[in-house]
Amino acid sequence: MAGSPTESQPHTLQTPPPQGQPQQAPLPLQPQQAYPPPMDILPVRPQKKHVHHSYIWLSLLQAAVATLIGLVFTAVPLLLEEGAIEEVFGGTVPSSGLTVAGIAVVFVVILGVTALIATLSYRNLSYELGEEEFNLYSGIISKKRVHVPYQRIQSVNQKASLIQRLLGVCTVNIDTAGGASNQAITVPYLQNTEAERLRYELFARKQALLSATAGVQTTSGSASAGSPPAPNYLPPSGLPILAAQAAPPARSGLPEQNLLDAPAQVMTELRGVFGNGALDTGAVSFQYGMTNKELFLTGLSNKTGFMLLILSGIATLTSTGAMLFQSALIEVDYERGLNLAAELVSSPAAIGLVVGAVVAALLVLWLISIGSTCLSYGGFKALRRGNRIEVERGLLQHHFNGVDIDRVQSVIIKQSFIRRIFGYCELSLAKIDALAGNSSDQQPSRVIGLVVHPFLKISRVPEILAGLVPEFAGLPTTTRPVAKQALRRAIIRRTILTGGGFWLALVLAAVSLCVALFALPALEAAGAVGATGEWGETRQLIGAGELYGTMALLILAALCLILMVLDVIGAVLWYRGSNYAYNRHFLQVTNGGFSRECVCLPRRKIQYGFTKTNPFQRRARVQTINARTAAGIGGTTVRLLDVQEAEATEWLDWIKPRV
Amino acid sequence: MTELPAHQLNPKITWVWRISDALTITLVFFLCAIPFFCVYAFEGEQWALLVSAVCVACYLLALIIFLAVVPPIRFRRWRYELTSDYLDIARGILWRKRFIIPFIRVQNTDTRQGPVLRAFNLASVTVSTAAGRHEIPGLDTAVAEQLRNRAAELARIAQEDV
């Protein structure tokens, strides 16, 4: 901590002299230019700040709507019942009025209690930017105080629902590394300007502290090769509040625009009712958006859409299958006369209608999902501001993510099968994630990392990376393939051990064997016993059943075959597409297959590395290489199977720190 | 690099493994077998006796494997080495793993001593990084303390932020 006076000055300037420590020398009082103190240096004591008052009445509004819905649902049946009673007796039963009054009283009481609680928790909810840590105070009866040392901050994210957006407030999440569950700290209902200021302050103070500590070591190792000039958290000189349109940031290249950017821009510039002016939080060095095509393709390729497509495909397949069976049945049942035939002839049309309706419904759902994805990526913007990478998106619900370049664990280029067909990829940055702290978004979705572009042409990746994360310049270029033996092993592994087709075939064979051995003889016997009157009919039924069975069996067998062929193709693709590369500063691992994922991670983000072998691998003289980083929740392992033994040991040597 | 790390654990660790494994296996055995045995004892069901007999057989088999067969192999496979800037661990019987843990990534180190370990005058050293921890289980208490101190000293150069 004890840097030279100039190094530690911004830190000591904004704070009263430490109580216990002896003061070394009277510090010069002129402000240092390299790291100017954060903005609010005027209050010497850190000041507790409250969140915006919409916290009270927005939660009140939410509670009101919720209780209203609940009450309507309970009250309407009650009232209807009473109405019925009224009608039966034909008289004037005053109870319905009473019920209404009771409901009103309940409503008011609930609202009153909510208002009280909201007010009290609002009074007790405050945050403070301390000397070395951020504090969040909360709790009405049992007081809670959360400390976040600035150095532990991983990323600062903002989120706003539509209502919040219209009002110009947002929820701020501060992700930290540490703790068992990496719980995020949530500061709800901050005015937009306050949120921006808070974000700025947090990053600036973190940077100041880090540079104070790293100052002694002359910023050793904290910047990798080709890093941009040292962090420049320049405070807005003079007026901290600037008009939103002041000084458009320098854009490199053409800014991509899409249909939804304009409304998003309007939404952003409106800043809501309480938003206040935009805060200039630093110069933007690189910025990009999404084109119409990219946005649309993002919507098109999202997972739910794909699943719906598959579902509709299955629906059509089964329908045609069913129709085929029906026609087959008609041929079999020639004996049974007109009656049955007429029934069967009419049914394919009905089936077709039903299937058509299902497919149409799925199509509509798919369109909706495309639309919602487009909306959620509307106004997408990723930019580099000083040392931070900021991504914002969302037309209705607004998301903002800010992460410091120091905290980026790796760059991930992911190509799902669809993206691969088009020659596109998803670009994301892995960081240490935190579980969302508030209960409102407890979805089990594990969004790992920060998507900096959801649908990017693969040829544009270097350009985007050079602009957004110039620290990742100088990635290794000469890749090493996996071992030759890996192909054989991959085919065995994918088609047999983890191959769906193989196991399905196995189950199928077992089931059909059981049927042939036990069920069919029993049926035959039953047919023979019950042969007295309707011999022909029973035989027919059994024949139809057998026909059904064999056809189903054939279709399933074909499915197994297709799956197994796909597995083999996948294995070959994996073998062709998987490789790894490393140089002085970076490791790059690509795992291929139908989809492809390439992870680039700086060497200094690798926590530890290990190789792993099972007996078969040892016989084939290959090893699995694993690099572990702190990304995600509790760490992530980057893995490549079946690397040549000698190469793997060489790689493990590379993990060792250099002398 | 193909050669294994230099140091082995204290041979007494095999007895620690035996004792703790025996305790675990016995616990699991009782949890599995007692309900069936009760069914047999109170209801007189023959099949329950059969199931408990199978449990006993499994128990004995597990005991033989984990008391006689596994510990010496595990001991032979478990090796570690502390160089000036990284920790090298090789372990595993079927799935063999080789770890390289640079000290600049180690966030903290500590020694631990459970009751079984203490009975044998052993201790374990744990080395934690931001993405997981590693334990060197059976070391002489003095060696463990020495190792921990050295690891802590080496880890002092670690960067706090990840």
HADDOCK unambig.tbl for C-alpha pairs under 7 A between the chains (distance, minus, plus):
assign (segid A and resid 151 and name CA) (segid B and resid 161 and name CA) 6.83 0.50 0.50
assign (segid A and resid 152 and name CA) (segid B and resid 161 and name CA) 6.84 0.50 0.50
assign (segid A and resid 407 and name CA) (segid B and resid 162 and name CA) 6.54 0.50 0.50
assign (segid A and resid 607 and name CA) (segid B and resid 105 and name CA) 5.62 0.50 0.50
assign (segid A and resid 607 and name CA) (segid B and resid 129 and name CA) 6.43 0.50 0.50
assign (segid A and resid 607 and name CA) (segid B and resid 130 and name CA) 6.77 0.50 0.50
assign (segid A and resid 607 and name CA) (segid B and resid 131 and name CA) 6.43 0.50 0.50
assign (segid A and resid 608 and name CA) (segid B and resid 100 and name CA) 5.89 0.50 0.50
assign (segid A and resid 608 and name CA) (segid B and resid 101 and name CA) 4.71 0.50 0.50
assign (segid A and resid 608 and name CA) (segid B and resid 102 and name CA) 6.54 0.50 0.50
assign (segid A and resid 609 and name CA) (segid B and resid 99 and name CA) 5.90 0.50 0.50
assign (segid A and resid 609 and name CA) (segid B and resid 100 and name CA) 5.48 0.50 0.50
assign (segid A and resid 609 and name CA) (segid B and resid 101 and name CA) 6.74 0.50 0.50
assign (segid A and resid 610 and name CA) (segid B and resid 97 and name CA) 6.59 0.50 0.50
assign (segid A and resid 610 and name CA) (segid B and resid 98 and name CA) 5.22 0.50 0.50
assign (segid A and resid 610 and name CA) (segid B and resid 99 and name CA) 4.25 0.50 0.50
assign (segid A and resid 610 and name CA) (segid B and resid 100 and name CA) 6.06 0.50 0.50
assign (segid A and resid 611 and name CA) (segid B and resid 97 and name CA) 5.55 0.50 0.50
assign (segid A and resid 611 and name CA) (segid B and resid 98 and name CA) 5.25 0.50 0.50
assign (segid A and resid 611 and name CA) (segid B and resid 99 and name CA) 6.77 0.50 0.50
assign (segid A and resid 612 and name CA) (segid B and resid 95 and name CA) 6.45 0.50 0.50
assign (segid A and resid 612 and name CA) (segid B and resid 96 and name CA) 5.53 0.50 0.50
assign (segid A and resid 612 and name CA) (segid B and resid 97 and name CA) 4.41 0.50 0.50
assign (segid A and resid 612 and name CA) (segid B and resid 98 and name CA) 6.56 0.50 0.50
assign (segid A and resid 613 and name CA) (segid B and resid 95 and name CA) 5.37 0.50 0.50
assign (segid A and resid 613 and name CA) (segid B and resid 96 and name CA) 5.26 0.50 0.50
assign (segid A and resid 613 and name CA) (segid B and resid 97 and name CA) 6.59 0.50 0.50
assign (segid A and resid 614 and name CA) (segid B and resid 94 and name CA) 5.76 0.50 0.50
assign (segid A and resid 614 and name CA) (segid B and resid 95 and name CA) 4.52 0.50 0.50
assign (segid A and resid 614 and name CA) (segid B and resid 96 and name CA) 6.49 0.50 0.50
assign (segid A and resid 615 and name CA) (segid B and resid 94 and name CA) 6.18 0.50 0.50
assign (segid A and resid 628 and name CA) (segid B and resid 131 and name CA) 6.81 0.50 0.50
assign (segid A and resid 629 and name CA) (segid B and resid 131 and name CA) 5.99 0.50 0.50
assign (segid A and resid 630 and name CA) (segid B and resid 130 and name CA) 5.67 0.50 0.50
assign (segid A and resid 630 and name CA) (segid B and resid 131 and name CA) 4.65 0.50 0.50
assign (segid A and resid 634 and name CA) (segid B and resid 131 and name CA) 5.88 0.50 0.50
assign (segid A and resid 635 and name CA) (segid B and resid 131 and name CA) 4.62 0.50 0.50
assign (segid A and resid 649 and name CA) (segid B and resid 1 and name CA) 6.58 0.50 0.50
assign (segid A and resid 649 and name CA) (segid B and resid 2 and name CA) 6.94 0.50 0.50
assign (segid A and resid 655 and name CA) (segid B and resid 100 and name CA) 6.79 0.50 0.50
assign (segid A and resid 656 and name CA) (segid B and resid 86 and name CA) 6.53 0.50 0.50
assign (segid A and resid 656 and name CA) (segid B and resid 100 and name CA) 6.58 0.50 0.50
assign (segid A and resid 656 and name CA) (segid B and resid 102 and name CA) 6.20 0.50 0.50
assign (segid A and resid 657 and name CA) (segid B and resid 85 and name CA) 6.53 0.50 0.50
assign (segid A and resid 657 and name CA) (segid B and resid 102 and name CA) 6.10 0.50 0.50
